């Protein structure tokens, strides 16, 4: 959960002072997941490859490193305005 260590979430939930922080964290994570481009090269981070003998193997997707989500692109002068969306 971002900057909140998951093992402390139950204790923080019990203390009402941290409710807003936890709600904000969950909202930001949901927004980030919604905006992240999904990998179209694999199924759930795995690709099936076939060797010359015809046997099939599953391996982590090389495009997304097995996460199922493409990494964020660098924001630089070659990729539009810096800091803009």
DRENDREN-936586 format. One record per atom (N, C-alpha, C, O, CB): x, y, z. Coordinates in Angstrom, 1 decimal. Glycine has a CB too. Layout:
# residues N
((X, Y, Z))
...
# end
This chain:
# residues 85
((0.8, -1.2, 0.0))
((0.0, 0.0, 0.0))
((0.9, 1.3, 0.0))
((0.8, 2.0, 1.0))
((-0.9, 0.0, 1.2))
((1.6, 1.5, -1.0))
((2.4, 2.7, -1.0))
((3.3, 2.9, 0.1))
((4.2, 2.1, 0.4))
((1.4, 3.9, -1.1))
((3.1, 4.0, 0.9))
((4.0, 4.3, 2.0))
((3.6, 3.7, 3.3))
((4.2, 3.9, 4.3))
((4.1, 5.8, 2.1))
((2.5, 3.0, 3.3))
((2.0, 2.3, 4.5))
((2.4, 0.8, 4.5))
((2.0, 0.1, 3.5))
((0.4, 2.5, 4.7))
((3.1, 0.4, 5.4))
((3.5, -1.0, 5.5))
((2.3, -1.9, 5.7))
((1.6, -1.7, 6.7))
((4.6, -1.3, 6.6))
((2.0, -2.8, 4.8))
((0.8, -3.6, 4.9))
((0.6, -4.3, 6.3))
((-0.5, -4.5, 6.7))
((0.8, -4.6, 3.9))
((1.7, -4.7, 7.0))
((1.5, -5.4, 8.2))
((1.0, -4.5, 9.3))
((0.4, -5.0, 10.3))
((2.9, -6.0, 8.7))
((1.0, -3.2, 9.2))
((0.5, -2.3, 10.2))
((-0.9, -1.8, 9.9))
((-1.5, -1.0, 10.7))
((1.5, -1.1, 10.3))
((-1.5, -2.2, 8.8))
((-2.8, -1.7, 8.4))
((-3.9, -2.0, 9.4))
((-4.6, -1.1, 9.8))
((-3.2, -2.3, 7.0))
((-3.9, -3.2, 10.0))
((-5.0, -3.5, 11.0))
((-4.8, -2.5, 12.2))
((-5.8, -2.1, 12.7))
((-4.9, -4.9, 11.4))
((-3.6, -2.3, 12.6))
((-3.4, -1.4, 13.8))
((-3.8, 0.0, 13.5))
((-4.4, 0.7, 14.3))
((-2.0, -1.5, 14.3))
((-3.5, 0.5, 12.3))
((-3.8, 1.8, 11.8))
((-5.3, 2.0, 11.7))
((-5.8, 3.0, 12.0))
((-3.1, 2.2, 10.6))
((-6.0, 1.0, 11.1))
((-7.4, 1.0, 11.0))
((-8.1, 1.2, 12.3))
((-9.1, 1.8, 12.4))
((-7.9, -0.3, 10.2))
((-7.6, 0.5, 13.4))
((-8.2, 0.6, 14.7))
((-8.0, 2.0, 15.3))
((-8.9, 2.4, 16.1))
((-7.5, -0.4, 15.6))
((-7.0, 2.7, 14.9))
((-6.8, 4.1, 15.4))
((-7.4, 5.1, 14.4))
((-6.9, 5.2, 13.3))
((-5.3, 4.4, 15.6))
((-8.5, 5.7, 14.8))
((-9.2, 6.6, 13.9))
((-8.4, 7.8, 13.3))
((-8.9, 8.4, 12.3))
((-10.4, 7.2, 14.7))
((-7.3, 8.1, 13.9))
((-6.5, 9.2, 13.4))
((-5.9, 8.9, 12.0))
((-5.6, 9.8, 11.3))
((-5.4, 9.5, 14.3))
((-5.8, 7.6, 11.6))
((-5.2, 7.3, 10.4))
((-6.1, 6.9, 9.3))
((-5.7, 6.5, 8.2))
((-4.2, 6.1, 10.6))
((-7.4, 7.0, 9.5))
((-8.4, 6.6, 8.6))
((-8.3, 7.4, 7.3))
((-8.3, 6.8, 6.2))
((-9.8, 6.9, 9.1))
((-8.1, 8.7, 7.4))
((-8.0, 9.5, 6.1))
((-6.7, 9.2, 5.3))
((-6.8, 9.1, 4.1))
((-7.9, 11.0, 6.5))
((-5.6, 8.9, 6.0))
((-4.4, 8.5, 5.3))
((-4.6, 7.2, 4.6))
((-4.2, 7.0, 3.4))
((-3.2, 8.4, 6.4))
((-5.2, 6.2, 5.2))
((-5.4, 4.9, 4.6))
((-6.4, 5.0, 3.5))
((-6.2, 4.4, 2.4))
((-6.0, 3.9, 5.7))
((-7.5, 5.8, 3.6))
((-8.4, 6.0, 2.5))
((-7.8, 6.7, 1.3))
((-8.0, 6.3, 0.2))
((-9.6, 6.8, 3.0))
((-6.9, 7.7, 1.6))
((-6.2, 8.4, 0.5))
((-5.3, 7.4, -0.2))
((-5.2, 7.4, -1.4))
((-5.5, 9.6, 1.0))
((-4.6, 6.6, 0.6))
((-3.6, 5.6, 0.0))
((-4.4, 4.7, -0.9))
((-3.9, 4.4, -2.0))
((-2.9, 4.9, 1.1))
((-5.5, 4.2, -0.5))
((-6.3, 3.2, -1.3))
((-6.8, 3.9, -2.6))
((-6.8, 3.3, -3.6))
((-7.4, 2.6, -0.5))
((-7.2, 5.1, -2.4))
((-7.7, 5.9, -3.6))
((-6.6, 6.1, -4.6))
((-6.8, 5.9, -5.8))
((-8.4, 7.2, -3.2))
((-5.5, 6.5, -4.2))
((-4.3, 6.7, -5.1))
((-3.9, 5.5, -5.8))
((-3.5, 5.5, -6.9))
((-3.2, 7.4, -4.3))
((-3.8, 4.4, -5.0))
((-3.5, 3.1, -5.6))
((-4.5, 2.6, -6.7))
((-4.1, 2.1, -7.7))
((-3.3, 2.0, -4.6))
((-5.7, 2.8, -6.4))
((-6.8, 2.4, -7.4))
((-6.7, 3.3, -8.6))
((-6.8, 2.8, -9.7))
((-8.2, 2.6, -6.7))
((-6.4, 4.6, -8.4))
((-6.2, 5.5, -9.6))
((-5.0, 5.1, -10.4))
((-5.1, 5.1, -11.7))
((-6.1, 6.9, -9.1))
((-3.9, 4.8, -9.8))
((-2.7, 4.4, -10.5))
((-2.9, 3.1, -11.2))
((-2.5, 3.0, -12.4))
((-1.5, 4.2, -9.5))
((-3.6, 2.1, -10.6))
((-3.8, 0.8, -11.3))
((-4.7, 1.0, -12.5))
((-4.6, 0.4, -13.5))
((-4.5, -0.2, -10.3))
((-5.7, 1.9, -12.4))
((-6.6, 2.2, -13.5))
((-5.9, 2.9, -14.7))
((-6.2, 2.6, -15.8))
((-7.8, 3.1, -13.0))
((-4.9, 3.7, -14.4))
((-4.2, 4.4, -15.4))
((-3.0, 3.7, -16.0))
((-2.6, 4.0, -17.1))
((-3.7, 5.7, -14.9))
((-2.5, 2.6, -15.4))
((-1.4, 1.9, -15.9))
((-1.8, 1.1, -17.1))
((-2.8, 0.3, -17.1))
((-0.8, 0.9, -14.8))
((-1.0, 1.2, -18.2))
((-1.3, 0.4, -19.4))
((-1.1, -1.1, -19.2))
((0.0, -1.5, -18.7))
((-0.5, 0.9, -20.6))
((-2.1, -1.9, -19.5))
((-1.9, -3.4, -19.4))
((-1.1, -3.9, -20.5))
((-1.1, -3.4, -21.7))
((-3.3, -4.0, -19.4))
((-0.3, -4.9, -20.2))
((0.6, -5.6, -21.2))
((-0.3, -6.4, -22.2))
((-1.1, -7.2, -21.7))
((1.7, -6.5, -20.5))
((-0.1, -6.2, -23.4))
((-0.8, -7.0, -24.4))
((0.0, -8.2, -25.0))
((-0.5, -8.9, -25.9))
((-1.3, -6.1, -25.6))
((1.2, -8.4, -24.5))
((2.1, -9.4, -24.9))
((1.9, -10.7, -24.2))
((2.4, -11.7, -24.6))
((3.5, -8.9, -24.8))
((1.1, -10.7, -23.1))
((1.1, -11.9, -22.2))
((-0.3, -12.1, -21.6))
((-1.2, -11.2, -21.8))
((2.1, -11.8, -21.1))
((-0.4, -13.1, -20.8))
((-1.6, -13.4, -20.0))
((-1.2, -13.5, -18.6))
((-0.6, -14.5, -18.2))
((-2.3, -14.7, -20.5))
((-1.5, -12.5, -17.8))
((-1.2, -12.5, -16.4))
((0.3, -12.5, -16.1))
((0.8, -13.0, -15.1))
((-1.8, -13.7, -15.7))
((1.1, -11.9, -17.0))
((2.5, -11.8, -16.8))
((3.3, -13.0, -17.3))
((4.5, -13.1, -17.2))
((2.8, -11.7, -15.4))
((2.6, -14.0, -17.9))
((3.3, -15.2, -18.4))
((3.1, -15.4, -19.9))
((2.0, -15.1, -20.4))
((2.7, -16.5, -17.6))
((4.1, -15.8, -20.6))
((4.0, -16.1, -22.0))
((4.3, -17.6, -22.2))
((5.1, -18.2, -21.4))
((4.9, -15.2, -22.8))
((3.7, -18.2, -23.2))
((4.0, -19.6, -23.6))
((5.0, -19.6, -24.7))
((4.7, -19.0, -25.8))
((2.7, -20.4, -23.9))
((6.1, -20.3, -24.5))
((7.1, -20.4, -25.6))
((7.2, -21.9, -26.0))
((7.1, -22.8, -25.2))
((8.5, -19.8, -25.2))
((7.5, -22.1, -27.2))
((7.7, -23.5, -27.7))
((9.1, -23.7, -28.2))
((9.6, -22.9, -29.0))
((6.7, -23.8, -28.9))
((9.8, -24.7, -27.7))
((11.1, -25.0, -28.2))
((11.1, -25.8, -29.5))
((10.1, -26.2, -29.9))
((11.9, -25.8, -27.1))
((12.3, -25.9, -30.1))
((12.3, -26.6, -31.4))
((11.8, -28.1, -31.4))
((11.3, -28.6, -32.4))
((13.7, -26.6, -31.9))
((11.8, -28.7, -30.2))
((11.3, -30.1, -30.1))
((9.8, -30.1, -30.0))
((9.2, -31.2, -30.0))
((11.9, -30.7, -28.9))
((9.1, -29.0, -29.9))
((7.7, -28.9, -29.8))
((7.1, -28.8, -28.4))
((5.9, -28.7, -28.2))
((7.1, -30.1, -30.4))
((8.0, -28.9, -27.4))
((7.6, -28.8, -26.0))
((7.3, -27.3, -25.6))
((7.9, -26.4, -26.1))
((8.6, -29.3, -25.0))
((6.2, -27.1, -24.8))
((5.8, -25.8, -24.4))
((6.2, -25.5, -23.0))
((6.2, -26.3, -22.1))
((4.3, -25.6, -24.6))
((6.7, -24.2, -22.8))
((7.1, -23.8, -21.5))
((6.4, -22.4, -21.2))
((6.1, -21.7, -22.2))
((8.6, -23.7, -21.4))
((6.2, -22.1, -20.0))
((5.7, -20.8, -19.6))
((6.9, -20.0, -19.0))
((7.7, -20.6, -18.2))
((4.5, -20.8, -18.6))
((7.0, -18.8, -19.3))
((8.0, -17.9, -18.7))
((7.5, -16.5, -18.5))
((6.4, -16.2, -19.0))
((9.3, -17.8, -19.7))
((8.2, -15.8, -17.6))
((7.8, -14.4, -17.4))
((7.9, -13.6, -18.7))
((8.8, -13.8, -19.5))
((8.7, -13.8, -16.3))
((6.9, -12.7, -18.9))
((6.9, -11.9, -20.1))
((8.1, -10.9, -20.1))
((8.3, -10.3, -19.1))
((5.5, -11.1, -20.1))
((8.8, -10.9, -21.2))
((9.9, -10.0, -21.3))
((9.5, -8.5, -21.4))
((10.3, -7.6, -21.0))
((10.8, -10.3, -22.4))
((8.3, -8.2, -21.8))
((7.9, -6.8, -22.0))
((7.5, -6.2, -20.6))
((7.8, -5.0, -20.4))
((6.7, -6.7, -22.9))
((6.9, -7.0, -19.7))
((6.4, -6.4, -18.5))
((7.1, -7.0, -17.3))
((6.8, -6.7, -16.1))
((4.9, -6.6, -18.3))
((8.1, -7.9, -17.5))
((8.8, -8.6, -16.4))
((7.9, -9.4, -15.5))
((8.2, -9.5, -14.3))
((9.6, -7.6, -15.6))
((6.8, -9.9, -16.0))
((5.9, -10.8, -15.3))
((4.9, -10.1, -14.4))
((4.2, -10.8, -13.6))
((6.7, -11.7, -14.4))
((4.8, -8.8, -14.5))
((3.8, -8.1, -13.7))
((2.5, -7.9, -14.4))
((1.5, -7.8, -13.7))
((4.4, -6.7, -13.4))
((2.4, -8.0, -15.7))
((1.1, -7.9, -16.4))
((0.8, -6.4, -16.7))
((-0.2, -6.1, -17.4))
((0.0, -8.5, -15.6))
((1.7, -5.5, -16.2))
((1.5, -4.1, -16.5))
((2.8, -3.5, -17.1))
((3.9, -3.8, -16.6))
((1.1, -3.3, -15.1))
((2.6, -2.7, -18.1))
((3.8, -2.1, -18.7))
((4.5, -1.1, -17.8))
((3.7, -0.4, -17.1))
((3.5, -1.5, -20.1))
((5.8, -1.0, -17.8))
((6.4, 0.0, -16.9))
((6.1, 1.4, -17.4))
((5.8, 1.6, -18.6))
((7.9, -0.2, -16.9))
((6.2, 2.4, -16.5))
((5.9, 3.8, -16.8))
((7.1, 4.3, -17.7))
((8.2, 4.0, -17.5))
((5.8, 4.7, -15.6))
((6.7, 5.0, -18.7))
((7.7, 5.6, -19.7))
((8.3, 6.8, -19.0))
((7.7, 7.5, -18.2))
((7.0, 6.0, -21.0))
((9.5, 7.0, -19.4))
((10.3, 8.2, -18.9))
((9.7, 9.5, -19.5))
((9.3, 9.5, -20.6))
((11.8, 8.1, -19.2))
((9.6, 10.5, -18.7))
((9.1, 11.8, -19.1))
((10.3, 12.6, -19.5))
((10.9, 13.2, -18.6))
((8.2, 12.5, -18.0))
((10.6, 12.7, -20.8))
((11.7, 13.5, -21.2))
((11.4, 14.3, -22.5))
((10.2, 14.2, -22.9))
((12.9, 12.6, -21.4))
((12.3, 15.0, -23.0))
((12.1, 15.8, -24.2))
((11.7, 15.0, -25.4))
((11.1, 15.6, -26.3))
((13.3, 16.6, -24.5))
((12.0, 13.7, -25.5))
((11.6, 12.9, -26.6))
((10.2, 12.4, -26.5))
((9.7, 11.8, -27.4))
((12.6, 11.7, -26.7))
((9.6, 12.6, -25.3))
((8.2, 12.0, -25.1))
((7.2, 13.1, -24.6))
((6.5, 12.9, -23.7))
((8.3, 10.9, -24.0))
((7.2, 14.2, -25.3))
((6.3, 15.2, -25.0))
((6.8, 16.2, -24.0))
((8.0, 16.2, -23.7))
((5.0, 14.6, -24.5))
((5.9, 17.0, -23.5))
((6.3, 18.1, -22.5))
((6.7, 17.5, -21.2))
((6.0, 16.6, -20.7))
((5.1, 19.0, -22.3))
((7.7, 17.9, -20.6))
((8.2, 17.4, -19.3))
((7.2, 17.9, -18.2))
((6.8, 19.1, -18.2))
((9.6, 17.9, -18.9))
((6.7, 17.0, -17.4))
((5.8, 17.3, -16.3))
((4.3, 17.3, -16.8))
((3.4, 17.4, -15.9))
((6.2, 18.5, -15.7))
((4.0, 17.4, -18.1))
((2.7, 17.4, -18.5))
((2.1, 16.1, -18.8))
((2.8, 15.1, -18.9))
((2.6, 18.2, -19.8))
((0.8, 16.0, -18.8))
((0.1, 14.7, -19.0))
((-0.7, 14.7, -20.3))
((-1.3, 13.7, -20.7))
((-0.8, 14.3, -17.9))
# end
